[in-house]
């Protein structure tokens, strides 16, 4: 969005001619790399650049995609990335970071903004340590997009006192992401305790009858608690993005 605004301002002030601006926009609204078509106008439409889903792509493909998006936006998030893919990205974008637990690549041209303590935050809760990879994907996604995040891990229903001991964190959140496998009961518990929107994430963690997360998904979809929305199995990215959107819309303008 900023690049388009700068371009229009350059035309307005006479620093750039109309033909030159038109040439700069010829790649819009996407850039064809042959194996991928980058949605270069997504930030203009939605406020967030295209996110790279790295699974199934070769390391050189990921590196080229990240490089081109980084050149356009100065901010790129890659999800479900392997260390090999990250190594390829570092070759073309030395400042990139790898969040190992979240399996996420973060490339940005400037440091993350430092948010004040009073900024609204997203609380990410995981039922068990085994759910932490998905929880971290949600947390890192929201942080990369610009939200403040706090974490509360290993607080499942088998030991509910661990969750109830953190009442102040629950009450202070702007939105809450709850990640759980097994029977997927934790989002219903949290939804019955708070007024904030709850984004439930079923995980594939569990024994045979868990059916790779299907039992947790169905349990969350059948929740009797109000204010609970459910994303797909293991979709930490979708939960983090959605929670960020909620907090951004509810936040004061200076934090949006």
Secondary structure, DSSP 8 states (H G I E B T S, - for coil): -HHHHHHHHHHHTTSS-HHHHHHHTTTTT-EE-SS-EE-TTHHHHHSS---EE-TTS-HHHHHHHHHHHHHHHSEEEEES--HHHHHHHHHH-TT-EEETTTTEEEEESS------TTS-EEEEEESSGGGHHHHHHHHHHHHHHT-EEEEE-S--GGGTHHHHTTHHHHHH-SEEEEEE-TT--HHHHHHTT-SS-EEEEE-S-SSGGGGGGHHHHHHHHT--SSSEEEE-TT-HHHHHHHHHHHHHHHS-GGG-
